[in-house]
């Protein structure tokens, strides 16, 4: 319960801070009002949370408890002592794995139909960070289960990674101004809003770049990095740009439409 409280507190704090920042220091002009997008995006986040709780119980924390009790995974095989360095190594490992998972969601057609729900948001802000279809969320959690079993990650390592992942996703989807000089320095290691928004371009050549959520090094290493827009900078998907496309029912049924 302690770890769940830490994760929830970190999420609420990060979400609140960047909501305030993007309200007072917006970077891009919105295409749709918050009122036409936020209710559905927030309801989708709630649906996903309830779905995970009902179907997978304690989620990644529960799996980490099982792995620790059974002594599964590389950490236990190598008899590594729990430490900050082990936590950091596991966070880097998980971050690479999530990058590869994200890449697969663009390359494999059925996965793309689910992931497209995230990409049909015509604006980017803090609510976009967690706008995913429930089926994609379930598949993502099962993938995390596999990573936890393979690595033997402790509850602490898992919660630290979950906090980093959600906080960085909120940050790099937020609509905030960052001074250009500082942003160019920051993105040498981390994914920034100005870097990630290119991934949400309507142009496929641009949306198939910048797959990272936390560390920007994976995009540079695997040659999927793009510095800036080559196009007009329009984001979203051409076929889902109406306010009606942003309703909760439309988001839930979207993967099953032609």
N, C-alpha and C positions, 0 to 999 in steps of 0.2 A: 504493500500500500504506500510505503514511503516513496518508492521509486515512481509509482504512478503519479503521486502528488507533485514530485519534482518535474516530471515531464509535462503535466498539465499546467503547472505554474509557468514553466518556460514558454510553452506555447501561447498562453494567454498574454503574458508579458510582451513577447516578441510581436504578436499580432497587434496588440494595442499600440505599442510604440511606433511601428511602421505605418499603422493606419493614421495616426496623428501626423506623422512626418509627411506622408504623401498628401494629406489634406492641406497642409500649410505650404509645402514645398513641392508641388507637382512638377513632373518633368514633361509629360506629354498631355495634350488635350484629349479628353475622353470622347469616344464615339457615341457611347450610350451613357445614360445617367446611372448613378449607383443604384437608384431605386429599381431600375429595369434589370439589373444584374445581381446585386447583392443578395436579395431574398433567396433566389434559386441556388446561387453558389453556396450560401451558408446552410441552406436546407440539405443540399447534396453532401456537405461535410458532415452534417448530423446523421443523415441516412447511412453514410459510410461508417461512422463511428458505431452506430447501433448494429449494423450488419456484422462488423468485425467482432463486436462483443457477443452477439448471439451465436455466431457460427464458429468463432475461434477462441472464445473465452478470454484468457489473459494475454493472448497474442504473443508478441516477441518476448515479453518478460516471462511469460509462462514457459515458453520453449527454452529460454536461457536457464530457468530453474531446473527443468528436466535434464538438460545437457550437463549442468553442474553436478546434479545428483548422480547421474549415470557415468560421469567422467568421460564423455564423448569428445571427439574433436582434437585438433592439432595442439591446442593449449595444454590439454591434459596429457596427450601423448608425449609431448616434450617436457612435461612437468614444469611448466612456466609458472613462476610465482606472480600472483596478481599485483600489478603495479601500473603506474601512469604510462610507462613506456609500452606496456602490453596493450593498454587501452588505446593509445594513439596508433599503434601498428594495426589494430583491428579496425579502427575507424577508417584508416587509409584503405585497408583491404575491402571493407564494406562499400566505401565510396567508389572504388574502381568497379566493383560488382554492380552497383546501381547505375553507373555510367553505361556498362555493357548491356544491362537490362533495358535501359532507355533506348539505346541503339537498336536493340532487337524489336522494340515496340514500334519503330519506324520501318523496319525492314520486313517484318512478318505481317502479312495482310490482316489476319484475324485480330492480332494484337493491336495493329494500327486503328482498326475500327473502334476499339475500346478507348485507346489513347487519344483518338481524335476529339473526344469530348473535352479534353484539356485544351486542345488547340483551337477549338471553335469559339473561344472567348475573344470578342473583338477588341477588348481592352485588357491591359494587364494591371493588376494591383494585388494587394495582399490576399484577397479571396481567390484569385486565380491559382495561387500556390497549391491549394488542396482541392481543386476542382477536378476530380477524377471519377470515372464511372465505378460503381460498387464492384463490378466483376473484375476490373483492373486492380482495384484495391485488394481484393481477395487473392488474386494471382501474385501480386507484389508481396503480400504478407507470407504466402507460402514459399516464395523465393527467399525471403528473409529467414524463414524457418530452416531452409536448406543451408544457407550461409552460416547460421548459428550452429547447426549440427556439425558442419565441416570444420568450423573454426574452434568450437568449444568455448565461445564467448560467454563471459559472466554477465549477470544482470546489470552490473555497473557499466560494463563496456557497451552493452546493447542500448541502455537508456541514454548514455552519453552520445552514442551515434544517432539515436532517434531525435534527441534534442538538437544536435548539430544539423541533421538533415532537414527537419521542419523549420528551424530558425533560418537556415540559409535559403531554403525554398521561398519563405516569406520575404526575405530580404531581396533576392534577385528577381522576384516577380513584382516587387513594389514599384510604384510609380513615383520615384523620388529623384530629385536633382542631386548629383554628386559632382563636385568640382572636377573638371576634366583632367587636370594634372594628377590629382589624388586617385581618380578612378582608373587611369591608365597604369598607375603603380599598383593599385589594389588587385587588378585583374591578372597580374602576372602570376598570382597564386590562387586567388579566389574568383568565383563567378560573380559578376556584378549585374545589376539590372540592365545596363547598357550593352553588356555582352549577351545576356540570355535572351533579350527581346528579339534578337536576330533569329533565334531558333523558332520564334512564333510568327515569322514572316509568312505571308500568303504564298510566296514563291518557294517552291519545293527545294530548289538549289540552296536556299538560305535556311529553310526549316530543317534541312538535313545537315546542319552544322551546330556547334556549341551545345553538345548533349549534357555537359556536366551540370551538377546541381550545387556542388560545394567547391571542390578543387578544380581549377581551370587547366591543370597540367595534363589531364587525360586527353582533352581535345587537342592540345599541342602535340602530345606524344603520338596519338593515332591519326593525326592529320585531318581532324574534323573541326579545326578552329577557324573562325572567320572574324576578322577585326571589326568590320562595320557593314552596314547595309550597302549592297550594290544597287538595290531597287529603291522604290519610293518610300519604303519603311512601313507599308500597310501590314497589319498583323491580323491573325485569325484565319478563317477558311472562307473562300469566296461563296460557297453554297449555304453558309449558316451565319448570315450577318444581320438578320432581323431580330427585333426585340422578342418576337414569339419563339425564336430558336433558343432563347436563353431561359425559357420556362423549365421548371424541374421535370415535368413530364416529357418535354422534348429532349432534354439531356439524357434521361434514362432510356428512352427508346431510340435515340440517335444511332447507336451502333448497328441496329437491326434494320435501318432504312437503307435503300439502295442509294 
